[in-house]
């Protein structure tokens, strides 16, 4: 049995022009707003639970995982 999984992904080269332009990414304020919105959604989701120490999905224990992360059958075979 293999003791690890090797994943091989070919990644195409990025054109120099795409790397060397003056295009700006998202501002820190924009990213901050997105993170806050996501955290607000999570806080509302977890507010009905008994645990008060859950801030994000990484904090979930088995019980909370079963409560908040149920699988849905979409009719796939």
N, CA, C and O atoms as CSV, one atom per row, in Angstrom:
chain,resi,resn,atom,element,x,y,z
A,1,UNK,N,N,0.846,-1.167,0.000
A,1,UNK,CA,C,0.000,0.000,0.000
A,1,UNK,C,C,0.903,1.247,0.000
A,1,UNK,O,O,1.935,1.294,0.670
A,2,UNK,N,N,0.488,2.222,-0.754
A,2,UNK,CA,C,1.259,3.461,-0.821
A,2,UNK,C,C,1.121,4.248,0.477
A,2,UNK,O,O,0.047,4.282,1.076
A,3,UNK,N,N,2.186,4.866,0.900
A,3,UNK,CA,C,2.136,5.661,2.115
A,3,UNK,C,C,1.839,7.130,1.841
A,3,UNK,O,O,1.799,7.942,2.766
A,4,UNK,N,N,1.637,7.464,0.601
A,4,UNK,CA,C,1.309,8.846,0.249
A,4,UNK,C,C,0.631,8.879,-1.107
A,4,UNK,O,O,0.646,7.901,-1.854
A,5,UNK,N,N,0.052,9.994,-1.402
A,5,UNK,CA,C,-0.594,10.190,-2.699
A,5,UNK,C,C,0.191,11.269,-3.419
A,5,UNK,O,O,0.432,12.347,-2.875
A,6,UNK,N,N,0.576,10.976,-4.617
A,6,UNK,CA,C,1.318,11.945,-5.404
A,6,UNK,C,C,0.363,12.551,-6.428
A,6,UNK,O,O,-0.273,11.833,-7.199
A,7,UNK,N,N,0.272,13.846,-6.426
A,7,UNK,CA,C,-0.600,14.544,-7.364
A,7,UNK,C,C,0.280,15.323,-8.329
A,7,UNK,O,O,1.174,16.062,-7.919
A,8,UNK,N,N,0.019,15.148,-9.587
A,8,UNK,CA,C,0.790,15.834,-10.614
A,8,UNK,C,C,-0.168,16.698,-11.415
A,8,UNK,O,O,-1.111,16.196,-12.026
A,9,UNK,N,N,0.078,17.993,-11.407
A,9,UNK,CA,C,-0.768,18.928,-12.141
A,9,UNK,C,C,0.123,19.769,-13.038
A,9,UNK,O,O,1.094,20.373,-12.584
A,10,UNK,N,N,-0.218,19.798,-14.306
A,10,UNK,CA,C,0.528,20.661,-15.216
A,10,UNK,C,C,-0.051,22.065,-15.158
A,10,UNK,O,O,-1.260,22.263,-15.280
A,11,UNK,N,N,0.826,23.020,-14.973
A,11,UNK,CA,C,0.408,24.416,-14.874
A,11,UNK,C,C,1.022,25.171,-16.044
A,11,UNK,O,O,2.243,25.192,-16.199
A,12,UNK,N,N,0.186,25.787,-16.862
A,12,UNK,CA,C,0.733,26.511,-18.018
A,12,UNK,C,C,1.487,27.766,-17.577
A,12,UNK,O,O,1.228,28.321,-16.509
A,13,UNK,N,N,2.397,28.187,-18.397
A,13,UNK,CA,C,3.156,29.407,-18.132
A,13,UNK,C,C,2.222,30.613,-18.193
A,13,UNK,O,O,1.266,30.638,-18.969
A,14,UNK,N,N,2.513,31.598,-17.372
A,14,UNK,CA,C,1.751,32.842,-17.383
A,14,UNK,C,C,2.514,33.839,-18.250
A,14,UNK,O,O,3.730,33.989,-18.128
A,15,UNK,N,N,1.783,34.510,-19.118
A,15,UNK,CA,C,2.417,35.506,-19.981
A,15,UNK,C,C,3.059,36.604,-19.146
A,15,UNK,O,O,2.502,37.038,-18.138
A,16,UNK,N,N,4.218,37.041,-19.567
A,16,UNK,CA,C,4.941,38.097,-18.866
A,16,UNK,C,C,4.103,39.364,-18.755
A,16,UNK,O,O,4.158,40.054,-17.737
A,17,UNK,N,N,3.338,39.675,-19.779
A,17,UNK,CA,C,2.525,40.885,-19.781
A,17,UNK,C,C,1.474,40.851,-18.661
A,17,UNK,O,O,1.138,41.887,-18.086
A,18,UNK,N,N,0.966,39.664,-18.364
A,18,UNK,CA,C,-0.031,39.554,-17.293
A,18,UNK,C,C,0.597,39.752,-15.918
A,18,UNK,O,O,-0.063,40.231,-14.995
A,19,UNK,N,N,1.839,39.395,-15.782
A,19,UNK,CA,C,2.524,39.555,-14.503
A,19,UNK,C,C,3.097,40.955,-14.315
A,19,UNK,O,O,3.265,41.420,-13.187
A,20,UNK,N,N,3.392,41.617,-15.417
A,20,UNK,CA,C,4.104,42.884,-15.363
A,20,UNK,C,C,3.219,44.056,-15.789
A,20,UNK,O,O,3.635,44.893,-16.589
A,21,UNK,N,N,2.011,44.112,-15.257
A,21,UNK,CA,C,1.181,45.265,-15.590
A,21,UNK,C,C,0.865,46.048,-14.323
A,21,UNK,O,O,1.207,45.621,-13.221
A,22,UNK,N,N,0.234,47.155,-14.479
A,22,UNK,CA,C,-0.053,48.027,-13.343
A,22,UNK,C,C,-1.427,47.753,-12.729
A,22,UNK,O,O,-1.932,48.553,-11.941
A,23,UNK,N,N,-2.018,46.636,-13.088
A,23,UNK,CA,C,-3.338,46.297,-12.576
A,23,UNK,C,C,-3.252,46.056,-11.068
A,23,UNK,O,O,-2.363,45.348,-10.595
A,24,UNK,N,N,-4.166,46.639,-10.335
A,24,UNK,CA,C,-4.196,46.469,-8.886
A,24,UNK,C,C,-5.203,45.400,-8.509
A,24,UNK,O,O,-6.224,45.232,-9.175
A,25,UNK,N,N,-4.913,44.691,-7.454
A,25,UNK,CA,C,-5.840,43.692,-6.941
A,25,UNK,C,C,-6.858,44.352,-6.031
A,25,UNK,O,O,-7.014,45.573,-6.030
A,26,UNK,N,N,-7.545,43.532,-5.260
A,26,UNK,CA,C,-8.527,44.058,-4.319
A,26,UNK,C,C,-7.821,44.859,-3.235
A,26,UNK,O,O,-6.690,44.557,-2.852
A,27,UNK,N,N,-8.501,45.872,-2.755
A,27,UNK,CA,C,-7.947,46.657,-1.658
A,27,UNK,C,C,-8.121,45.884,-0.347
A,27,UNK,O,O,-8.954,44.983,-0.249
A,28,UNK,N,N,-7.340,46.243,0.634
A,28,UNK,CA,C,-7.463,45.617,1.952
A,28,UNK,C,C,-8.860,45.838,2.524
A,28,UNK,O,O,-9.419,44.951,3.169
A,29,UNK,N,N,-9.410,46.998,2.292
A,29,UNK,CA,C,-10.748,47.306,2.791
A,29,UNK,C,C,-11.795,46.389,2.147
A,29,UNK,O,O,-12.709,45.920,2.825
A,30,UNK,N,N,-11.665,46.138,0.862
A,30,UNK,CA,C,-12.591,45.252,0.161
A,30,UNK,C,C,-12.505,43.825,0.699
A,30,UNK,O,O,-13.528,43.178,0.924
A,31,UNK,N,N,-11.292,43.343,0.900
A,31,UNK,CA,C,-11.095,41.995,1.449
A,31,UNK,C,C,-11.642,41.939,2.865
A,31,UNK,O,O,-12.292,40.963,3.240
A,32,UNK,N,N,-11.384,42.980,3.659
A,32,UNK,CA,C,-11.870,43.041,5.041
A,32,UNK,C,C,-13.394,42.944,5.084
A,32,UNK,O,O,-13.951,42.230,5.917
A,33,UNK,N,N,-14.067,43.665,4.184
A,33,UNK,CA,C,-15.536,43.621,4.145
A,33,UNK,C,C,-16.038,42.219,3.801
A,33,UNK,O,O,-17.015,41.746,4.382
A,34,UNK,N,N,-15.367,41.556,2.855
A,34,UNK,CA,C,-15.760,40.204,2.487
A,34,UNK,C,C,-15.582,39.214,3.629
A,34,UNK,O,O,-16.437,38.360,3.862
A,35,UNK,N,N,-14.469,39.336,4.334
A,35,UNK,CA,C,-14.210,38.454,5.481
A,35,UNK,C,C,-15.238,38.702,6.576
A,35,UNK,O,O,-15.751,37.756,7.173
A,36,UNK,N,N,-15.542,39.967,6.842
A,36,UNK,CA,C,-16.539,40.293,7.862
A,36,UNK,C,C,-17.912,39.743,7.486
A,36,UNK,O,O,-18.622,39.212,8.340
A,37,UNK,N,N,-18.286,39.866,6.229
A,37,UNK,CA,C,-19.580,39.343,5.785
A,37,UNK,C,C,-19.636,37.828,5.969
A,37,UNK,O,O,-20.650,37.299,6.425
A,38,UNK,N,N,-18.563,37.127,5.621
A,38,UNK,CA,C,-18.524,35.672,5.778
A,38,UNK,C,C,-18.593,35.282,7.252
A,38,UNK,O,O,-19.279,34.324,7.610
A,39,UNK,N,N,-17.885,36.020,8.108
A,39,UNK,CA,C,-17.913,35.718,9.544
A,39,UNK,C,C,-19.290,35.990,10.135
A,39,UNK,O,O,-19.737,35.259,11.019
A,40,UNK,N,N,-19.964,37.024,9.663
A,40,UNK,CA,C,-21.317,37.311,10.140
A,40,UNK,C,C,-22.267,36.172,9.787
A,40,UNK,O,O,-23.111,35.787,10.596
A,41,UNK,N,N,-22.127,35.635,8.579
A,41,UNK,CA,C,-22.959,34.498,8.162
A,41,UNK,C,C,-22.695,33.304,9.068
A,41,UNK,O,O,-23.633,32.650,9.524
A,42,UNK,N,N,-21.423,33.015,9.331
A,42,UNK,CA,C,-21.074,31.884,10.187
A,42,UNK,C,C,-21.593,32.107,11.610
A,42,UNK,O,O,-22.112,31.177,12.227
A,43,UNK,N,N,-21.460,33.316,12.133
A,43,UNK,CA,C,-21.948,33.592,13.486
A,43,UNK,C,C,-23.443,33.358,13.594
A,43,UNK,O,O,-23.912,32.812,14.593
A,44,UNK,N,N,-24.201,33.763,12.582
A,44,UNK,CA,C,-25.652,33.525,12.576
A,44,UNK,C,C,-25.939,32.033,12.523
A,44,UNK,O,O,-26.836,31.548,13.213
A,45,UNK,N,N,-25.187,31.305,11.713
A,45,UNK,CA,C,-25.381,29.868,11.573
A,45,UNK,C,C,-25.121,29.149,12.891
A,45,UNK,O,O,-25.877,28.255,13.272
A,46,UNK,N,N,-24.060,29.534,13.585
A,46,UNK,CA,C,-23.674,28.834,14.800
A,46,UNK,C,C,-24.350,29.386,16.051
A,46,UNK,O,O,-24.184,28.811,17.127
A,47,UNK,N,N,-25.106,30.480,15.951
A,47,UNK,CA,C,-25.741,31.100,17.113
A,47,UNK,C,C,-26.773,30.187,17.753
A,47,UNK,O,O,-27.012,30.285,18.957
A,48,UNK,N,N,-27.389,29.305,16.983
A,48,UNK,CA,C,-28.429,28.427,17.510
A,48,UNK,C,C,-27.858,27.195,18.204
A,48,UNK,O,O,-28.598,26.442,18.837
A,49,UNK,N,N,-26.578,26.989,18.093
A,49,UNK,CA,C,-25.954,25.820,18.714
A,49,UNK,C,C,-25.662,26.050,20.178
A,49,UNK,O,O,-25.767,27.171,20.677
A,50,UNK,N,N,-25.292,24.976,20.868
A,50,UNK,CA,C,-24.991,25.074,22.295
A,50,UNK,C,C,-23.573,25.578,22.534
A,50,UNK,O,O,-23.304,26.195,23.564
A,51,UNK,N,N,-22.672,25.325,21.604
A,51,UNK,CA,C,-21.281,25.725,21.786
A,51,UNK,C,C,-21.126,27.207,21.476
A,51,UNK,O,O,-21.612,27.689,20.453
A,52,UNK,N,N,-20.464,27.910,22.343
A,52,UNK,CA,C,-20.262,29.343,22.143
A,52,UNK,C,C,-18.855,29.662,21.667
A,52,UNK,O,O,-18.538,30.819,21.389
A,53,UNK,N,N,-18.010,28.646,21.572
A,53,UNK,CA,C,-16.610,28.889,21.204
A,53,UNK,C,C,-16.335,28.632,19.727
A,53,UNK,O,O,-15.176,28.613,19.313
A,54,UNK,N,N,-17.376,28.434,18.928
A,54,UNK,CA,C,-17.187,28.177,17.505
A,54,UNK,C,C,-17.171,29.513,16.763
A,54,UNK,O,O,-18.140,30.271,16.794
A,55,UNK,N,N,-16.066,29.777,16.107
A,55,UNK,CA,C,-15.933,31.010,15.339
A,55,UNK,C,C,-15.974,30.709,13.846
A,55,UNK,O,O,-16.501,31.502,13.066
A,56,UNK,N,N,-15.421,29.572,13.448
A,56,UNK,CA,C,-15.386,29.197,12.042
A,56,UNK,C,C,-15.493,27.679,11.930
A,56,UNK,O,O,-15.467,26.980,12.943
A,57,UNK,N,N,-15.611,27.175,10.726
A,57,UNK,CA,C,-15.779,25.733,10.526
A,57,UNK,C,C,-14.630,24.920,11.092
A,57,UNK,O,O,-14.827,23.773,11.492
A,58,UNK,N,N,-13.437,25.490,11.134
A,58,UNK,CA,C,-12.283,24.767,11.671
A,58,UNK,C,C,-12.458,24.454,13.156
A,58,UNK,O,O,-11.801,23.548,13.669
A,59,UNK,N,N,-13.322,25.178,13.852
A,59,UNK,CA,C,-13.556,24.957,15.275
A,59,UNK,C,C,-14.570,23.852,15.550
A,59,UNK,O,O,-14.733,23.446,16.701
A,60,UNK,N,N,-15.251,23.360,14.526
A,60,UNK,CA,C,-16.300,22.365,14.726
A,60,UNK,C,C,-15.745,21.052,15.246
A,60,UNK,O,O,-14.707,20.565,14.796
A,61,UNK,N,N,-16.471,20.490,16.213
A,61,UNK,CA,C,-16.182,19.145,16.699
A,61,UNK,C,C,-17.157,18.193,16.023
A,61,UNK,O,O,-17.995,18.635,15.237
A,62,UNK,N,N,-17.070,16.918,16.304
A,62,UNK,CA,C,-17.885,15.917,15.608
A,62,UNK,C,C,-19.375,16.214,15.745
A,62,UNK,O,O,-20.109,16.140,14.760
A,63,UNK,N,N,-19.825,16.546,16.936
A,63,UNK,CA,C,-21.250,16.820,17.152
A,63,UNK,C,C,-21.747,17.997,16.337
A,63,UNK,O,O,-22.806,17.935,15.712
A,64,UNK,N,N,-20.973,19.067,16.349
A,64,UNK,CA,C,-21.357,20.237,15.569
A,64,UNK,C,C,-21.273,19.960,14.075
A,64,UNK,O,O,-22.069,20.479,13.293
A,65,UNK,N,N,-20.304,19.139,13.684
A,65,UNK,CA,C,-20.164,18.774,12.275
A,65,UNK,C,C,-21.429,18.058,11.803
A,65,UNK,O,O,-21.942,18.341,10.721
A,66,UNK,N,N,-21.920,17.142,12.612
A,66,UNK,CA,C,-23.152,16.417,12.246
A,66,UNK,C,C,-24.364,17.349,12.234
A,66,UNK,O,O,-25.290,17.171,11.442
A,67,UNK,N,N,-24.347,18.333,13.113
A,67,UNK,CA,C,-25.472,19.259,13.199
A,67,UNK,C,C,-25.494,20.260,12.054
A,67,UNK,O,O,-26.541,20.496,11.451
A,68,UNK,N,N,-24.341,20.849,11.752
A,68,UNK,CA,C,-24.287,21.940,10.784
A,68,UNK,C,C,-23.882,21.519,9.377
A,68,UNK,O,O,-24.108,22.275,8.432
A,69,UNK,N,N,-23.299,20.355,9.208
A,69,UNK,CA,C,-22.754,19.960,7.907
A,69,UNK,C,C,-23.378,18.667,7.403
A,69,UNK,O,O,-22.667,17.721,7.062
A,70,UNK,N,N,-24.677,18.627,7.357
A,70,UNK,CA,C,-25.351,17.428,6.879
A,70,UNK,C,C,-25.225,17.324,5.360
A,70,UNK,O,O,-25.257,18.325,4.645
A,71,UNK,N,N,-25.083,16.102,4.895
A,71,UNK,CA,C,-25.001,15.852,3.465
A,71,UNK,C,C,-26.395,15.779,2.877
A,71,UNK,O,O,-27.326,15.285,3.513
A,72,UNK,N,N,-26.527,16.267,1.676
A,72,UNK,CA,C,-27.808,16.226,0.997
A,72,UNK,C,C,-27.691,15.354,-0.234
A,72,UNK,O,O,-26.757,15.508,-1.022
A,73,UNK,N,N,-28.630,14.439,-0.407
A,73,UNK,CA,C,-28.646,13.572,-1.581
A,73,UNK,C,C,-29.321,14.326,-2.707
A,73,UNK,O,O,-30.497,14.677,-2.609
A,74,UNK,N,N,-28.587,14.575,-3.770
A,74,UNK,CA,C,-29.137,15.304,-4.905
A,74,UNK,C,C,-29.519,14.367,-6.033
A,74,UNK,O,O,-29.590,14.780,-7.191
A,75,UNK,N,N,-29.766,13.105,-5.704
A,75,UNK,CA,C,-30.196,12.142,-6.698
A,75,UNK,C,C,-29.070,11.638,-7.585
A,75,UNK,O,O,-29.328,11.053,-8.638
A,76,UNK,N,N,-27.857,11.850,-7.186
A,76,UNK,CA,C,-26.723,11.370,-7.991
A,76,UNK,C,C,-26.472,9.899,-7.711
A,76,UNK,O,O,-26.657,9.424,-6.590
A,77,UNK,N,N,-26.056,9.200,-8.723
A,77,UNK,CA,C,-25.785,7.768,-8.572
A,77,UNK,C,C,-24.322,7.543,-8.333
A,77,UNK,O,O,-23.890,6.401,-8.180
